[in-house]
Structure formats: structure tokens, C-alpha cells
Amino acid sequence: MSTRKLRRSGVAFLAVGAVAALGACSGGDGSGGGAEDVTLTFAWWGDASRAERYEKAIDLYEEKNPHVTIQSSYASFADYWTSRNTEAASGSLPDVFQMDVTYLSQYGGTGQVAALDEFVEDGTIDISTFPESVMPAAKVDGRLVGIPTSTGGIANFFNTGLFEDLGVDVPDGDLTWDEYDAVLSQVGKAGADHDPQVSGSTQYTQIWTVFEIWLAQQGKSLYTEDGALGFTEADLTAWWGRATPLFADDGFIDPKRQEQLNGADVLGSGVTASELSFYNFLVRFSEGSAGGEFAMTLPPADDTGDRGLYLKPSLELSMSANTEHPEEAAKFIDFIANDPEVSREFGLSRGAPISQPAIDALEPEGLDRQILDYWEQLSAVAGDTPPPPPEGAGAVEVEFTRIAQDIGFGTTSLDDGVKEFFSLAPGMLG
């Protein structure tokens, strides 16, 4: 088999078996003049736009390191973790792979990924310009097991042109949660006769990260220090209960209608006018089928002195504990995190770079300028980033979303949904 890259532009991902076969056992034949030929496997989640940017970064790395070949694959978020879990069970994770903080304890606490402290200490990986407030989210049991490449956070998006078409004023400044819900209801009523019909937003009560913000504003958290749930049934009832009146007047889009869109971004498709989502999604929404311009404001807060916001590592990179080429894998991680040319290629599409050299390399214009302006606004009010959640947190988040969607579809009641969540979630946490 050729040692060239097994990459397919715009295609979903390599089959699980193929990735596993190319995992930690990958290597070269030693024929690269002066340096041993090395093959590294690299996997990430994302869309075709992210894939194109990664492929250009990989090409650049291989030009600078001709003895290294990177074999890459990507998938949607859910499919990505299905593949990683399969590989972890057989000890064949990719040499380098994109990591989400939700799964860091699962992989970092069980020895599936390598500690990277030694590569920081010897200078192979440079984190000297990374903000200390974010780094707790990269450590498990005091060991550095992920290298953040960018930071993200939640923004409140408004399609300004669509608001104007509907005769609804675009909110300017801070909103309470009730005020935001009133805006969504106003959009839903005004958009009932629009072609296509426009609803206020997707169901934000199904979004775990938005729930986390709301909890923090109540002085609570998703998890306690000892890894238990940090909220009560009453908290969850109050949160999920916000959806009932919004579904009634199209403040939230009908889930059945959203399902018919086959996974398309409802905001980018112009069938909703607002959304609470990660700020770097501005590019995705703007390039959606409906296009349009978007304003971004901070998420709702009943008390602007306690917004519950922090900078989350939007992407981290981890190294398989079984890689045969840890030094080369560490160099590649450092390259993706710090190289100015990589930074210019990605722009703000993955969030604001965490590395100062990567930030300094940017010459933001247009959407990138808008994203960076919002990042600066968010940074000014952000608190410290919490440590990674306990093992099993990923499964808890999946159940949270599933049950919230069941409530939205009307297949379960609010009370039954809350009881179901609390009957399942505690047992999932390790």
C-alpha cells in the first residue's frame, strides 16, 4: 500500500477499520534521506470547510518535513466519537486526534492518551503564550493530556436582514432570559406568513453548554468537584420548562419541520432568525443557503454582573499513548497550534487562536474581524475555565440532548423527561 496520504477532499471519513489499521502501528521504511520516514495518522471532526483548511495545513507541514506523511480522516461530531471509542477499545487510536474537553477525562484518565508535559518542558510544544486561565481544561489528574489550539464561547446570533424583513427590531445590548424569549416569540408570530416560514430559534434548552451558562448564573455548575451532578431536578425542570411556551408560538422551530431539513443549519437556511451557538459558527451561518448578515451579542443574563461565561478550548489535540512516533506527533501538534501560516489558513473558523504568535499572524477582515471583536468582548467578562468534566460526561450530554428533544417532539412529558434523566445520568459518571 502506498505511504502517501489516504485523504479525500470533501468526503466524510475513512472507515473505522482502516483508521484503526493505520493507528499507533503506523511507521516508515527508513528510506527518507537523513531522517527516518514517518507516517502519522490524524483525525478530526468537522465539515468540508474545516477539512479543506486542515488539508492545506498538512500539505504545508509535509513540505517543511518531507520525511513525514500525514494520513488524515474526519467525520461529523457524533460519528467521530463512535470511531474513537472503537479504536480506544483495541488500542489503535490515531497518533494525533482532535479532542473535546467533554471527553478528556474519559481518554486521559484511562491511559488512552499520552501525557504531554515532557514535550512542553523540552520545548517541543510551546505553550508559553497560552492564557493560564484556560489550561485547567487541558489537564487530567495534573497531567497535560490535550493542547488547546483555539478558544470558543457562546454568542447570541441575530440575522439582521431577516429581522428587518419581519419588522422586528434587532436587540441591541443585554437581554434577560425572559426578554430573549419574548424576542423569539415576536419573530415566530411575525414569521408565520413569511415564505419560507420563520421561527425564532432552534430549541436552545437542548444545548448542554447553554444550560451550563444558565446554571452558572444561578451559582451552580454541571458537576461538583467530586464528579457528581451539580444541579437538581428542580433546576432541570425550570430549564427545560422554558421550551413549552416557545414551541406554542413558534419561538422555537417545530422539531418535525427541523427534521425535514436533513441536518441543515436552520439559521443559515433562513428558517430561524436567532441562535445561541459558538461564535466561530458565524462563518458557517453566513455561508448558509440563505446567506445574510448576523449580529452577535453576549448570551442572556438576568444579572450582568454574573454572566457565567468562560473561554472554552474549542479544539484540543491529543496524542495516542500507543503512538510509535511521540516526538514527531508532538512536533505536529505544536505546528497546528502555533504556526502563523496555519493560523492564517484557519482564520477564526475554529475560534480565536490560543497562541499569541498565531493571533499576531492574523489580519482579520470581514467575518474574521467580527469574530475577533466578539472574542475580545467575551474575553473581557470571562471567568476561569473549569477543569474537564468527569468520565462519562459525554454520554450524559448525549442523554440530556436526546431527552430534551423528546420533550420537544412531544413523545415524553417534562416531568417524565426530568425523572428519566436523573435515573440515567448519575450511573453514567465514572
N, C-alpha and C positions, 0 to 999 in steps of 0.2 A: 504494500500500500504506500502511496506517495506520502512523504512527510510534509508536503505543502498544506496550507490551511484548508480545512474542511468547512468552508463558510459559504453561505448562500444569501445573497443580498435580498432583504425583504421577506425571507422565509421564516417560519415560526421558530423551529429549533431542531437540533439533532435528536434522534430517537434516544430514549433513556439508555438502552443497551449500548449504543455507540458511544455516548458520552462516558458511560461507566468504563467501557473498554479502554478509553483514551485517558482515564483519570490519573491516579497517582503513579501508575506504571509507565507513563509516557517518558520517552527519552530519545536521545540521538545516537548516531552511529559513530560519533567522534571524528567525522571527516572534515569538519569545518576548520580551515586553516588557522592554527594558533589557539583556538578555543573550541572546546567540545561542542558539537552540535546539540542543541537542546530543543525539545518540544514541550511547550506548556499548554495545558487546557485552561480555558477561561470561559465562564458562563455568567450571564446576567439576565435580569428580567427587563422588559420594556417593549416599546413599539418599534416600528420600522425606522422612525426618525432617530431614535436613540441608537439603533443598530448601525445605521449609516455613520453616525459620529464615532462610535466605538471602532468600526472597521477602519476609519481613517486614522484614528489614534494608534491602532495596532500596526497598520502599514508604516506609520512614522517610527514606531518602536523597532520594527524589524529592519528598517533602513539604517537605524543607528546601531542596531545589534544584529548583524547579519547571521550570526550563529544561532539565533533564536527564532523558532517558528511558533506562532500562537494559533492554536486551533480553538475556534470560538463557537458558542451557541447561545441562543436566547429564547425566551418564552414569555407568555403572559405571567403575571404575578402568581396566580394560583397554580398553573401548570409547572412553573419554575420550582416551587417548593415541593410539589409532588415528586419531581425528578431528583431534587437534592435529598429528600428523605429516603428514596430508594437507594441512591448512591451511598448515603451515610450508613445504611444497614449493611452494605457489602464492603465498606472501607474504600470506596473508589470515588470520593468527591473530586471535582476538578481541582487542579493545582491552585488556581485563584478563582474566587467566585464572589459575586456581589452579595452583600449581606444586609439584612434589615435588622434594626435593633430589637424588634419583637422576637426574632429567632436567635439572638446572640447567646442567650443563656442555654438554649437547647443544644447548640453546637459547641459553644465554648465551655460549658460546664460538664460536658461528657467526653472531652478529649478528641472531638472530631476535627477541630481546627487548631492550628499551631499558635502558641504564644509568640508575639512579635517583638517583645521587649528587647531581645538581644540585637535585633536589626535596627532598632531605634538607638540603642546605646552605641553601636559601632558606626552609626551614620548612614547605613544603607537606606533606611527610611527616615526622612526628615519631617518631624512634626513640631519643630521649634517655633513655627509661627501659628500653630493651631491654637485657638482660644481654649484656655483651661476649663472654662465653664461647660464646654461640650464634651470633654474627654471622658467623664464618668460613664457616658453611654457607649464607650468602646471597650470597657473592661468587665471581666467576669472573674470574681474571686481575686481581684487585684492584679490580674494578668491582662495585658493588652491583646485582644483577640480580633479586633477589627480596626481598620484605618479609615476614618471618615474622608470622603472626597468632597463633600458638599453639605450644606445645611439647608433645611427646609422648614416650613411652617405654614400654618393655615391662614388663608386670606378669604375675605368675603368678596366674591366676584359679582359685578353687575354689567350686563350687556347694555351699554348706554344707548345705542341706536334703537334697540328693541323697546327699552323703557320709553323712549321718545315716541315711537310709533304707537305705543299703547296709551300715551297720555299720562304716564305715571312718572313722578319726579324721581330722579336717581338720588338715593340717600347720600348725604354729604355730612361726614363726621360720625360720631359714635352713636350706636344704637343699642338699646337694651334688647333682650331676647324677645320680649313681647312686642316691641316696636318692629323688630325684624320680621316676626311672624305676621304682623299687620301689613307690612310691605308685600310679603309673599301672597297674602290673601288678596290684596288690591290688584296685584299683577294677574292672579288667577281669574278674578272677575272680569278685568279689562281684556284679558286674552281669550275669553271664551269664544268670541266670534272672529278672532284673528285667523288668517289662513297662512301657515298651519296654526292650530290652537296653541296657545302659550300658557304654561303653568308657571307658578312662582319658582319652584326649585325641585331638585330631587330630594328624596327623604333624608334630611340631614341627621335624623335621630338614629339612623342605622350605621353612622360613621363613628367608629371607635375613638379616633383621635379627636373628633369634635366633642364627644362625650367626655373625654379626658379633660378638655379645656373647661367645659361646664362644671365638672366635678371640682377642679382646682379652684374655680371661682367660689365654690361653696366651702373651701377649706379642706377638701378631701382629695383622694387620689385613687387611681385604678387598683393599686396594690399597696399593701402595708410593707414595712421593712422586712418582715419575716415571710413574705411571699403569699399572703392570703389576699382575698378581695378586700379592697379598701372602701367599699360602699355598701349600702343596704338595699333591701327590696324596695323600701320607700323611695330611695334615691332613683332607682331604675324605673319605678312606676311613674315618678314625676317626669323623668326624661322622655321615656317612650310615650307617655301620655300627651306630650306636646303635638304628636303627629295627628291625633284624631280630628281636631277642628281644621287642620290644614289640608287633610285629604278631602274633607267635606266641601271645601270651596276652591279646590284646585290650587291652593297654596303649595301643595306637593303634587307632582305629576302622578297620575294613576299608574301604579306599578304594572298593570296589564298593558297599558299603552307603551310604557318604557320598555317592557319585554319585547314588544314588536319591533323595536328599533335595533334589535340584534347586537346590543353592546355598544352602539354608537354613543358618543358623549352627548347627553341631552342638551347641555349648554352650548356646545359647539354646533349642534344641529339646529339651534334656534327654537327649540320647543320648550325650553325653560329660559328664564331671564336672569337667574342668580344661582350661585352655588358657593358653599363653603368647601374649599378644596386647597390643595397645596399650591403656593404662589407660583411655582415654576411651571404649573399647568397652563399659565397664560398663553404660552406658545401653542399648545395643543388646542385650546379653545379658539384662539384667533385663527388657526389654520383649519378649523372645522368646516363642514359643508356649508354652514350659513355665514361664516366669516364674522365680521363685526369688530367693534372696539369695546374694550372692557375697562371698567374702573375697578380698583382694588382698595378695600378698606380693612381695618382690623376687625376680627370677629366680634359679635355682640358681647356685651358685658354689662351686667346690672350695676357694677361698681368699677369704674375705670381705673381705680387705684389698685385693683387686684384682678388682672386680666387672665391669669392662668396660662400665659404663653411662655414658650421657650424655643430655642433653636434646636431642632431635631436633626441628627445626621440623616439626611435624605437618602444617602447611599453610603455604605461602607464596603470595604474589600477585606476578605479573609483568605487565609491560606490553609489548604488541606494539611492535616497533621501527617498524612502519608505521602506528601509530595517527595519525589526523589531529587528535586532541584530547589531547595528552600532559598538559596542565595539568589538565584535567577528570579524566582517568584517574588521575593522581597523587592528586588530592583524594579520589576514590572509594576508592583503596587505603588512604589514611590513615584514612578513615572506618571501613572494615571492621576495620582493625587496632586503632584507638584509641577509637572512640566507646563511651561507657558503656552506652547503650541497646542497641547491637548486642551488647555483651558480656553483658548480662542476658538477651537473647534466646537466645543460643547456650549460655549457662551453661558447663559443662565438656564439652559434647558433642564439641567439636573439639580437646580438650586444654585445658590451662591457658593463658589469655591471656598473651601475651608482654609486653604493655603494662601498666605499673603502674596507670594510670587504669582500664584495663579490668578488672584484677584487683580494684581497690578498689571497683568498682561492684557486684561480686558479693555476694550474701547467700546463700551456699550452704547448702542443706539437703538432707537425704536423700542421693540418689546423688551430687549435686554435692559435698556435704560429704565424702563418702567418696573421691571422685576427688581433691579438693584435698588431703585428708590424705595420700593416697598420693603425689601430686606433691611434697609437701613432704618426704616420706621419701626419694623418689628424688633430689630436688634436693640433699639433704644428702650423697649419696655419688657424685653425677655428676661426671665429668671434663669437659674441654673438648670441644665438639662438633667433629668433624673437618670439613675442607673438603669441598665437593661431590666426588663420585667422578668419574672421567674420562668423557669422551664415550663412549657405547656401554654404560655401566653398566646402563642399563635393560634392554637386550637380554640382557646377561649374567645378570641376575637372573631374567629370564623362562626362560632355558635351565636355570639352576640349579633352579628350581621344577619345570619340566617333567621333567627327568631324575630328580629325587628322587621325583616322583610315579610315573614309570615303574618305578622300583625298588619302590615301594610296591605297585603293581599286579602286580608280578612279570613285567613284559614286558621287563625288562633286568636283568642281574646288577649287583651292587655294583661289581665290578671294571670291567665294561664301561661302566657309567654314569660312573665317575670318569674313565676314559680318554676317553669321548665329551665330557665337559665340558671337559677340558683340550685337546682337539683343536679345540673351537669357540671357547671364551671369549677366549683371547689375541688372536685375529684380529678380535674384535668391538670391542676397545678402541681408541679413536682418540687 
